[in-house]
Amino acid sequence: MVSLKPSAAPTSYDVRKPSVTTVMPDGDVPNLDGLTADEAALVALGYKQEFKREFSLWTTFCVSFAVLGLLPSIASTLTYGMGYAGAGGMTWGWLVSLSFIQCVALSMAELCSSMPTSGGLYYAAAVLAPPGWGPLAAWITGWSNWIGQVTGAPSVDYALASMILAVASTTHPDYTPKEFHTFLLTALILLLHACISSMPTLWIARLNSFGSTLNMIGILVVVILIPAAANPDRMPKFNSNSFAWTIGNGTDWPDGVAILLSFLAIIWTMSGYDAPFHLSEECSNAAIASPRAIVMTSSVGGIVGWALQLVIAYTVVDISAIMNSKSGQPWVAFAMQILPKNTALAVIALTIICAFSMGQGCMIAASRVTFAYARDDCFPCSFWIKRVNKTTLTPVNAVWFNTSIGILLCLLIFGGSVAIGAIFSVAAIAAYVAFTLPIFIRVFFVGNRFRRGPWHLGKFSTPIGVMACSFVILMVPLLCFPSVKGNDLVLKTMNWTCLVYGGPMFLVMVWWFVSAHKWFKGPTINVEHHMIGREANVVEGIESSGSDSEGRIYSKSKEAAYVEPAPELR
């Protein structure tokens, strides 16, 4: 017999009482009969199970680590780290930034444990916002996160294409890459990633497990190989501590601002750890495995990434020559500067392979985000985007929608290196605005009323959240700064991030006030549920018949009640 009782937030995880923070109004209880713990938690959030749960903690971490792609990420952003603040920006600058980024990751993991759904931060913002503000909070978070996600694969694949063409120009001095060469190669790589991302979940999980393992091996090989083979004819072989830990200001701003601007390289590199949140509907034991994967990615990625930064800082010979190299790709110029030619080409080839895996991970994560938002009718063509392929049981339409947007974004290549470079800043800003908005709401509006999942930060939750929010509030405007000022600031050197990110967000807000506020109500429930009553803040179903060894819930009878339509967000 099902009995119902009001209670405060539970202190332990029980499959019969999913510990989730849900969009469903107080007193509306879903039917959990015959569901596993993961399925019950998702249904309690208001969504039915549509994907196969074939990701484990390890394979989820593999996708996330592949999205992080430390080796190709650092290779792609040397212009900002080394170029803006010299060796110091890569050593102690990385540590300072990483400490705050880890706060963002920990706070995000806590939200993920409470709300393990593909909607991720968008769902969290809707649920946690004050009454009446949920739809707007979800709208801003969702669109900012989508912009960050949809620019991820194009930015990685653009860097990959540039690296391939830089190698071609280095090995064949008579060849000079043209802008349309870069565009066509980037588009081809995006199409390859789209084809792979349309495969069944199990195939994708295995491919990404291989790719992530390759990324791990690749960065370890590079971290060992570069010091061993670098500068064979140079004495001393390594730079002094004073050089490696000193700011080499490459901007027109004071040193303090230069080091903050160099954080773009770190923030962009460390922006893929949200992938487990968006894959939580395909992960088993999601309320614990997904937040653990988030923290594992940010922690392992931060430490290993810093090791590579130290290697670069202690072996680089001439930073100015690298920034102004004919190849136009700093990582290629760095490798050719310090390593024998064949060794340098091997390192670059390994970086290219890892970059391909990283772009694949970005495409997968972005497609899941797009599917989740289309499921709640955020896009004009949501009815098509949210269809799950009946053969592969994956969001194939969402994959190809994102691919089309990505190819259009790559047209910025024809605007020059500064214009296309804005997608790196846009990806960083868009991602961290989306990361932090629900954290900000949880810390400053919800406070102790937040219903924690089985993985949480305890008494450290609020101070960690405050540090995360403070860091992002400081960095968002700084990432829109150009590296030069005064007479040097012209159209070619302008930072176009504020336009490339601010323009779409402005249009989205206009859309909200003109039309969307009338019909967009936040996350849309797609399961049947029972309305029991509204006497207490939380109403929980207690099954007297228990559950089986697999966590599948059974009851002998359930409360007779009517099925209520999907409610609007309070």
MIKE-113737 format. One record per residue: y, z, x negated of N, C-alpha, C in turn; residue in one letter. Coordinates in steps of 0.02 Angstrom, whole numbers, plus 50000, padded with zeros to 5 digits. Example, Ala and Ser with C-alpha at 12.3 -4.5 7.8 and 13.67 -1.06 7.14 Angstrom:
2
497165039049340497755039049385498355039049340A 498885035449358499475035749316500025039449355S 
END
This chain:
570
499415000049958500005000050000500625000049956M 501114996049974501734995849936502205001149961V 502435005449918502955010249936503585008649896S 504145010449923504785008849891505175015149879L 505485015549821505905021349809506495019349765K 507065022249778507645021049735507585025049672P 507815022249617507785025949554508305023349507S 508415027049454508855024749400508475019749358A 508835016749308508505011949264507905015249230A 507345011849227506735014749197506815015449122P 506445020249095506475021449023505905018148987T 505415015649022504855012048990504705005749029S 504365001248996504214994749026503564995149065Y 503594992949127503014992949171502964986149204D 502394982749198502334976049227502434976249302V 502314981949333502394982349405503114983349425R 503534985349378504254986349389504634982949333K 504694976349334505004972749279505704975549263P 505794977449200506424980449179506914974949162S 507214972149213507674966549203508324967949239V 508854964949213509504965049246509564958449283T 509584958649349509474952749388510084950749429T 510114944349446510634941749488510504943149562V 509894945149578509714946549647510074952849672M 510354952749732510724958649758510274964749763P 510594970549759510224976849765509814976849829D 509184978649823508764979249881508354973049895G 508484967549862508094961549871507524961449821D 506914962049845506344962749801505884956649806V 505744953349751505304947449754504584949449763P 504184944749785503464945849792503134944649724N 502844949849695502564949549628501794949149629L 501504948249688500784948149693500474942749649D 499964944649610499574939849572499924936949511G 500464940249488500844937749432500704941649369L 500744938249312500714941849248501374945449237T 501404949549185502014953249170502604948649157A 502484943249119503024938449105503254935049168D 502784932849209502954929449271503324934149319E 503104940449321503434945349364504154946549343A 504264947149277504934948249252505384942349270A 505124936149264505524930249279505664929749353L 505174931249394505284931049467505784936449487V 505764942149455506244947449469506954945249451A 507014940649404507664937849387507894932649437L 507424930349479507604925549531507334918549519G 506904917649468506654910949452505894910849454Y 505614905249477504894904349475504684901649407K 504064902849390503804900449326503674892949331Q 504004888949287503924881649288503624878949223E 503704882549168503444880249103502804884049086F 502404881149043501834884749015502084889448960K 501814895548958502024900348908501564899648847R 501724894848805501314893348747501654895048681E 502254898048685502584900348625502414907748614F 502264909448552502164916448533502774918848495S 502764925048471503314927548430503404923048369L 502844921148336502894917148276503164910148290W 502884906748341503104899948354503824899748381T 504024904948418504714905448440505174906348380T 504974910748334505354911648273505384905148233F 504834901348233504824895148196505334890148222C 505384889548289505894885048318506584887548299V 506694894048306507344896948291507524896048217S 507044897148173507174896448102507284889148084F 506934884648120507044877448109507744875448131A 507974878348187508664876948209509164879648159V 509014885648131509454888548080509474884048018L 508894881547997508854876747943509284878447883G 509114883947850509554886447797509714881347743L 509204878147717509324873347662509784867647684L 509614864047738510074858647758510744861147784P 510754867047815511384869747841511864871247784S 511624874647733512044876247675512244869847639I 511774865147635511934858747603512464854947641A 512464855647707512944851847748513634854947750S 513694861347733514334864847741514634867347675T 514414864647619514714866447555515464864947553L 515674859947590516384858147593516804864147614T 516544868147660516924873847687516834880147646Y 516224881747626516104887847587516384887247517G 516094882747479516314881647410517004878547407M 517154873947451517784870347448518384874547466G 518314879247512518884883347534518984889547491Y 518444892747469518514899247434518144899547369A 517874893947344517534893947280516894898047281G 516694900347222516064904047216516094910747253A 516674913947254516734920347289516594919847363G 516764914247393516624913347464515884912947478G 515484911147428514764910547438514384917047421M 514694921547386514354927647365514554933447410T 515124936747394515304942547436515574940247503W 515844934147508516074931647572515504931047622G 514924928747598514334928147641514114935047666W 514124940047622513904946747642514354949847695L 515014949047687515484951847735515384948647804V 515364942047805515274938547868514594940047899S 514074940347858513404941547884513344948247919L 513684953347893513644959947924513874959847997S 514404955948011514654955448079514224950848121F 513974945548091513544940848127512904944448149I 512654949048107512064952848125512204957248186Q 512814959748194512994963648253512954959248316C 513184953048310513144948448367512404947248385V 511994946148335511284944748348510934950748380A 511074956748356510754962748385510964963748457L 511604962748472511834963548541511534958248586S 511474952048560511164946748599510424948248613M 510074950948564509374952548572509284957748628A 509734962448632509704967548684509784964348753E 510234959548759510324956048823509694951948839L 509404948848789508814944748799508224948848826C 508134954848801507594959148824507684960948898S 508304961748918508454963548987508434957649034S 508564951649008508594945649050508264939649015M 507604939749007507264934348969507184928049010P 507724924049013507714917849051508044912349011T 507884906049025508164900448988508914900048995S 509184902549051509904902649059510264906949008G 509904911748981510154915748925510824918948938G 511294917548895511944920748896512334919148959L 512224913148985512554911149047512324915549105Y 511684916849109511424921249160511684928449150Y 511694930649088511924937449073512654938449093A 513074933549078513784934149095513874934649171A 513484930849209513534930949281513334937649310A 512804940449285512534946649311512974952649293V 513234952649232513584958549206514324958649226L 514604953049245515324952749261515494957249320A 516114959649324516324963649383516244959749447P 516184963149504516094959649568516634954449580P 516424948549599516884943149613517034938649553G 516884941049493517034937349432516424934049401W 515844935349429515224932749401515204925149395G 515364921449448515344914149442515804911449387P 516424914149382516884911649330516624913349260L 516364919449252516094921449186515504916949167A 515074915349215514504910949202514744903849187A 515254901649222515534894949213515794894049141W 516204898849118516494898349051515954898948998I 515514903949005514984905048956514514899048953T 514324896649012513854891149015514114884748983G 514724882948999515004876848972515144877448897W 515384883248875515494884148803514834883748765S 514324887048792513674886948760513384879848759N 513474876248815513214869448818513564864948767W 514224865748760514594861748711514324863148641I 514214869648626513934871348561513244868548550G 512834868748602512154866148597512134858548590Q 512534855148631512504847848632512804844848569V 513234848648533513504846148469513064848048410T 512554852248421512134854548366511744848948334G 511324845448374510914840048346511344834348316A 511874832048349512294826848318512594828948251P 512824835248246513124837348183512604837648127S 512004840148143511464840448093511254833348074V 511174829148123510934822348109511464818248073D 512094819548087512634816148049512614818247976Y 512534824747964512494827147895511874824147860A 511324823747898510704820847870510814813447852L 511114809647897511244802647884511704801747824A 512214806047819512694805647763512334807147697S 511864811847699511504813547638511054807847616M 510714804647664510284798947647510694793347616I 511264791847647511684786347621512004788147555L 512154794647545512434796847480511924795847424A 511294797347438510764796147389510714788647374V 510754784647426510714777347417511284774847373A 511874777447383512454775247343512414777847272S 512094783747263512024786647196511514782847154T 510964780947186510434777347150510574769947145T 511004767447188511194760347186511964759947186H 512274760347128513004760747123513374754947157P 513044749247165513374743647197513434744447273D 513064749247301513074750147374513594755347393Y 514004753647442514504758247469514384759047544T 514204765047567514074766047639514694764647681P 514594761347736515124760047784515054764847844K 515594765547881515574770047938515054768047989E 514974761448001514484759448051513764760448025F 513664760547959513014762347932512834769547951H 513324773947940513214781047956513084781948031T 513464778448072513374779048145512684776748167F 512474770948143511834768248164511254772548141L 511294775048080510754779348055510734785948093L 511314788848108511344795048147511044793948216T 511224788448249510954786948315510204786048313A 509954782848261509224781848255508864788548249L 509134793048209508834799648200508844803548266I 509394803048303509434806448368508904803748416L 508794797248416508284794248459507584796548440L 507444797048376506794799648353506694806848376L 507214810948370507164817848391507054818348467H 507374813848504507294813948577506574812348596A 506274807548562505574805748576505114811648563C 505214815048507504784820748490504894826448540I 505514827548561505674833048607505414831748677S 505194825648692504924823948758504174825248762S 503884827548708503164828848707502994835348743M 502344836648757502144843048788502334848948744P 502414854648776502644860648742502204862648683T 501544862248693501084864248639501154859848578L 501254853348588501354848748532502004850448495W 502524851648535503174853348505503124859848465I 502774864848494502704871248460502354870348393A 501824866148391501464865048329501884861348278R 502244856248301502674852448256503214856848226L 503504861048269504044865348244503784871048201N 503174873148213502864878048169502794875048099S 502564868748097502514865348032503204864448000F 503694862248041504364861148015504694867447990G 504594872948026504894879248005504564881847942S 503904881047937503554882947876503814878947817T 503924872447829504204868147776504904870447757L 505304872547806505984875047791505944881347748N 505474885847764505404891947725505184890347653M 504674886047648504434884147582504984880447543I 505324876047578505844871947547506394876047516G 506654880947553507214884847526506974889347469I 506354891847473506094895947418505994891747355L 505754885547364505664881047307506334879647274V 506844878247315507514876647288507814882747254V 507734888647284508014894747254507694896147185V 507064894347177506724895347112506854889547064I 506834883447092506884877447049507564876547018L 508094877747056508764876447029508924880846968I 508814887446971508944891446910508494889546851P 507884887546867507424885746813507614879246779A 507864874446817507984867746789508724866146779A 509174870546802509884869046800510174869146729A 510644864746718511054864646656510644865446592N 510164861046579509734861846519510114861446454P 510674858046452511054857246390511674861646387D 511734866146434512344870346437512194877346414R 512634880046373512564887046350513234890546360M 513244896246395512674899246430512474895246491P 511854896146511511574892146565511884893846633K 512074900246642512334902546707513054904746700F 513414904646756514104906946757514134914546752N 514704917046731514804924246725514904927346794S 514824933946797514934937546860515654936746884N 516114936746838516824936146857516954929446891S 516614924146870516694917646903516344917546971F 515724919946972515324919547033515584923847090A 515954929147074516194933647126516954933347135W 517254928147111517984927347116518154921647163T 518664922647204518884917447250519204911747212I 518984905747227519294899747200519634896047257G 520254897847271520594895547331520704887947329N 520394884547377520474877347382520904875247441G 521274879947469521704878647527522434880047508T 522884878747555523594880347546523764887347571D 523264891047594523374897647622523254903047570W 523484909247582523324914847536522574915947530P 522374919447478521654920547465521294923747524D 521614928547556521294931947613521134927147670G 521604922647684521484917747737520964912647715V 520974910847651520494906047624519784908647632A 519674915047617518994917847623518774917947695I 519244919247742519074919147813518924912047836L 519294907247812519154900247830518474898047805L 518274900747747517624898947719517044901647761S 517184906547805516674909247849516384903947896F 516744898247905516494892947947515794890747925L 515704890247859515054888147832514504893147852A 514664899547849514174904647865514044904947940I 514584904647979514524905048052514124899148079I 514264893148053513894887248077513164887648055W 513054889847994512364890547970511974895648012T 512304901248029511974906748064512124906448139M 512024900648169512174900048241511574897548280S 510984897648251510394895248286509924900648310G 510114906948299509654912348316509624913848391Y 510014910348432509974911248504509404907248535D 509084902848496508554898548523507994902548558A 507764908348532507244912048568507454914148638P 508104915348649508354917048716508204911348764F 508354905248743508274899448786507554897248793H 507124899548748506414897948752506014903548783L 506344908748809505994914648833505544913148893S 505704908048933505274906348989504634902748967E 504594901048903503994897748876503644902248826E 503864908448821503594913148772503204918748806C 502624920548780502244926048807502534932648782S 502494937748825502784944348810503534943648792N 503884939648832504564937448815505054943248808A 504994948448847505484953848845505484957548779A 504954956848740504934960048674504914954748619I 504514949548628504444944448575505094940548564A 505434938748618506044934748610506604938448574S 506774944748593507284948248554507074949548482P 506434950748470506204951548401506304945148361R 506174939448394506274933048359507004931848343A 507454934048387508174933448373508364937348311I 508144943648308508314947948252507974945648188V 507354943448193506994940848135507374934848105M 507604930348149507944924348126508594926048090T 508994930448120509634932148089509544936148025S 509054940548023508944944747964508654940747906S 508094937447919507764933447867508224927847844V 508544924547893508994919147876509584921347834G 509864927147852510444929747815510274931447743G 509714934747732509524936847664509334930847621I 508914926447648508694920647609509284915847597V 509714915147646510304910847638510764913347584G 510844920047581511264922947528510974921647459W 510304921847455509984920347391510154913347366A 510144908547412510324901647392511064901247373L 511484904847408512194904847392512314907647322Q 511944912947304511994915747236511784910647184L 511244907047198511004901947151511544896647138V 511854894347192512374889247186512974892047147I 513184898147164513784901147132513684902047057A 513074903747037512944905146966512774898946925Y 512654893246958512454887246920512964881546924T 513414881646972513894876146980514324875546917V 514474869446898514864868146837515594866746853V 515714861946897516404859746911516474858846987D 516774863747020516844863547093517304857747114I 517834856747078518314851447095517974844547093S 517554843347043517204836947038516724835947096A 516414841247119515944840847175516314839247240I 516884842547251517264841447312517564834447315M 517694831447258518004824847256517534819347232N 516884820547238516394815847212516404809247251S 516194803947219516184797347250515674796847306K 515144800847301514614800647352514864803247419S 515364807647418515634810447480515194815847510G 514664817847477514204822947502514124828347448Q 514434834347458514454839347405513764841647380P 513274842047424512614844347402512294839347354W 512354833047370512104827847326512464828147259V 513124828847260513524829147199513334835347158A 513224841047191513034847247157512354846347122F 511864843647158511204842747129511224837947069A 511594832547075511634827747020512024830546961M 512474835346975512874838246921512484843046878Q 512034846946907511714852346869510984851146852I 510674846146884509954845046874509824838246842L 509264837546806509044830846784508974826346845P 509074819846836509114815346892508504815646938K 507904815246910507304815246952507214821846989N 507374827446955507324833946988507834834347044T 508444831947032508964831947083508754827947144A 508464822147133508244817947188507684821347228L 507254825047193506714828747227507004834147272A 507494837847246507824843147286508174840147346V 508514834547337508864831347392508364828747444I 507804825847421507294823347467507004829047509A 506874834747478506624840547514507144842847565L 507784842747547508314844747594508334840047653T 508234833647641508254828647695507674829847744I 507084831347719506504832647763506634838947805I 506904844147773507054850247809507604849147861C 508094844847845508624843347893508354839747954A 507864835447945507554832048002507224837148048F 506874841948019506554847248059507074851448095S 507624852848061508164856848091508464853248151M 508604846748143508874842948199508414842748258G 507754842648244507264842748298507294849348336Q 507344854848299507404861348332508034861848374G 508584859148350509214859148388509144855248453C 508794849648450508704845448509508294849148562M 507764852648540507344856348587507734861948621I 508084865948581508454871548609508994869148658A 509344863848640509874861148683509604858648749A 509014855448747508724852848809508544858448858S 508324864148831508144869848874508774872848906R 509314873048868509944875648895510194870948950V 510174864448936510404859648986509984860049049T 509334860749042508904861449100509084867649141F 509204873249107509364879449142510004878749182A 510504875549152511144874749188511084869649244Y 510704864349233510594859449286510224862449345A 509774867149330509394870549383509864874249430R 510444876349404510954879649445511514874849466D 511374868249459511834863049483512514863149450D 512534864249384513164864349348513424857349333C 512984852449330513184845649312513214841149374F 513634836049371513664831449428512994828149444P 512574827049393511924823849404511354828749394C 511454834949415510964840249403510284838649435S 510304835249494509674833749529509194829749485F 509464825649440509054821549395508884825349332W 509374828849304509284832349240508764837849246I 508734841349303508304847149309507574845449326K 507424839149332506724837249346506284838549285R 505734841749296505244843049243504714837549246V 504594834449189504104829049186503414831649206N 503084828249252502444830549279501874829949229K 501954825549180501424824649130501484829649073T 502084830249045502184834648987502384841649006T 502614842549069502884849049093503454851449047L 503874846849026504464848348987505074844849018T 505674847149005506284844249035506494837749000P 506114832549009506234826148974506914823248991V 507104823549055507744820749075508324824249040N 508274830849032508794834648997508834832548924A 508264831048894508244828748824508654822348817V 508534817448861508864810948854509594811148876W 509754815648921510454816748939510854819148878F 510574824148843510904826848783510944821548728N 510414817548722510414812348671510974807248682T 511074805448744511614800748761512294803748743S 512404810048760513034813348743513114813648667I 512574815148631512604815548558512794808948526G 512524803548550512694797048521513424795348534I 513674797148593514394796048607514834800248561L 514624806448547515004810748502515034807748432L 514514804248412514494801348345514984795648336C 515294793348390515824788348384516424791148346L 516464797948341516994801048301516944799048227L 516364796548207516284794248138516794788948121I 516954784848170517444779448158518154781948153F 518264788448168518924791548161519034794548092G 518524794248049518584796947981518224803547973G 518184805847911517804811847895518094818147927S 518754818547933519054824447964518884824848038V 518914819148072518764819048144518044820948158A 517564817848123516864819448135516704826448110I 517074828748059516954835548034517124840948085G 517534839148135517714844048186517114846448226A 516564842348229515994844548269515654850648238I 515754851748173515484857848143515854864048168F 516534863548168516944869148193516834870148267S 516794864748304516684865248376516024868648391V 515504866748355514844869848366514874877348353A 515234879248299515284886448282515684890248334A 516274887748353516694891148401516364891548469I 516114885848493515814885648559515214890448564A 514814890448511514224894848511514424902248513A 514894904148471515064911248467515494913748525Y 515874909348557516204911348619515684912948671V 515184908648677514644909848725514224915948706A 514104916948641513714922748619514064929248639F 514724929248632515094935648634515354937448703T 515494932648746515774934248811515334939048851L 514684937848859514274942748896514214949448859P 514234949248792514234955548754514874959448768I 515434955948769516074959148784516064962248854F 515804958648903515764961348971515314967448973I 514744967048938514284972648938514584978848908R 514954978048852515234983748816515824986748853V 516284982548877516924985148903516954985748979F 516484982749015516494983149087515884986749116F 515304985649086514684988549113514544995349082V 514604995849016514505002148981513805004948991G 513765011249009513125014649015512735012649077N 513035008649121512685006449181512225000549167R 512234998049106511814992349087511084994349090F 510674990249124509964991649130509594988349072R 509384992349024509084989748964508364987348975R 508164982648933507474980448933507064984748886G 506444982948873506014986948829506244986848756P 506654981848736506934981648668507674982948674W 507924988248641508634989848648508884993448586H 509534994548582509854997548524510005004948531L 509845007748589509965014848599510705016648594G 510855022148559511545024548554511995020148512K 511695015448475512095011048433512315004748470F 512115004048532512264998048570513014996748575S 513405001648594514125000648604514504999348539T 514415003448487514785001948425514604995248394P 513974993248398513764986748372514084981148413I 514114982048479514434977148522515174976448508G 515514982148496516234981948481516354978148416V 515954979248365516024975748301515914968248310M 515424966448350515284959348363515874955948397A 516144959148448516704956148485517334955648441C 517474960748402518064960748359518034954948309S 517454953848280517374948548231517504941648262F 517224940348320517294933848351518014932648375V 518334937848401519034937248423519484935448364I 519334938048305519714936348245519574929248222L 518954927148224518764920948192518904914648234M 518884915148300518974909148341519634905548326V 520214908948327520824905248310520854902948237P 520574906848191520584904948120520184898548107L 519654897548143519244891548133519594885248157L 520144886048191520544880248212521094878548162C 521174882748109521684881548059521494875548014F 521974871347996521844866347944521834869647876P 521554866447827521524869347760522174868547721S 522614864247747523254863047713523824864447762V 524434864747736525014865747778525624862547746K 526184862847780526794859847753526754852247752G 527004849347699527024842147694526334838947688N 525834842947668525154840347661524804839547729D 525094842647781524784842547847524984836147884L 524544831347883524644824947918524044823747964V 524044818148000523504816848047522824816748013L 522784814247952522144813747917521864820547896K 522314825447886522094832047863522114837347918T 522294835347977522334840048033521644842348055M 521584848748073520964851348101520964849948176N 520534845448198520524843248267520074847448312W 519854853148286519394857348325519694859548391T 520344861448389520664863948450520664858648505C 520694852248485520684846848534519974845148556L 519514844648508518824842648524518474848148566V 518634854448553518344859848594518794861648652Y 519444862348638519914864448690519994859348745G 519964852848727520044847548777519514847948832G 518864847748813518344848348865518374854948904P 518524860448869518554866848904519144867048953M 519704863848934520274863448980520084859449043F 519744853849034519534849849091519034853749135L 518594857549102518114861549140518474866849182V 518994869849154519374874949192519774871749249M 520054865749237520384862249291519894860749347V 519294858549327518764857249376518614863549416W 518594869249382518454875549415518964877149470W 519604876749452520124878649500520224873549555F 520074867249541520154862049591519564861849639V 518964862549613518374861449655517804866449645S 517614867549582516994871149569516974878149598A 517554881549602517554888449627517324888749700H 517344883049734517144882849805516394882549813K 516044879649764515324878649773514894881749718W 515184883149659514774886049606514754893649614F 514164896349624514074903449635513674906849580K 513594903549523513214906549469512484904749473G 512054908449438511334907149438511054906849509P 510664901749523510384900649590509664902949592T 509514907449637508824909949645508384904549676I 507794903449648507344898449675506664901349694N 506644907949707506014911049730506144914449797V 505624915249836505674919049897505664926449880E 506044930349918506074937449903506184941249968H 506074947749965506104951950025506704956650021H 507064957150076507624961750079507374968250111M 507384973550072507094979950095507634984650122I 508184984850090508714989550110509194990450053G 509744993950063510264994350013510505001550005R 510035006450012510235013350007510375015549936E 510055012149887510125014449818510345008649774A 510525010349712510755005249665510185000649644N 509585003449637509014999549615508435001149661V 508094996149687507504997249729506914994149695V 506404998049684505824995749646505194996149688E 504774991049683504134991049717503604994549676G 503274999549704502755003249669502085001449699I 501664998349659501004996149683500505001849676E 500175003549730499675008849726499005006249700S 498904999549702498264996949682498244994849609S 498814995449573498824994249501498804986949482G 498604985749420498584978949393497984978349348S 497774972149338497174971149297497334971449223D 496834970349182496914971049110497384965949081S 497504960349115497954955249090498664956349115E 498784961749150499444962949176499584959049239G 499074956549274499184952749335499204957649393R 499724957149434499864962149484499514960549550I 499214965649582498894964849646499114970449692Y 499154968949757499294974149806498874972849867S 498694978149902498284977449962498694975350022K 499334977050021499784975050075500484975250049S 500934971950084501624972150062502074973250122K 502664975850109503144977450161503304971150201E 503254971650267503444966050309504204965450310A 504444959750295505174958750292505304951350298A 505934949650311506094942550317506284939750249Y 506204933250243506384929750182507114927750187V 507504930150141508214928850142508384922750100E 508854918550120509044912850078509324915250012P 509334910849963509614912549897510324914949906A 510464921149887511124924049900511644921749849P 512274922649867512804921249820512884927249774E 513164925949717513274931249668513794936149694L 513654942449687514144947449711514754947449667R 
END
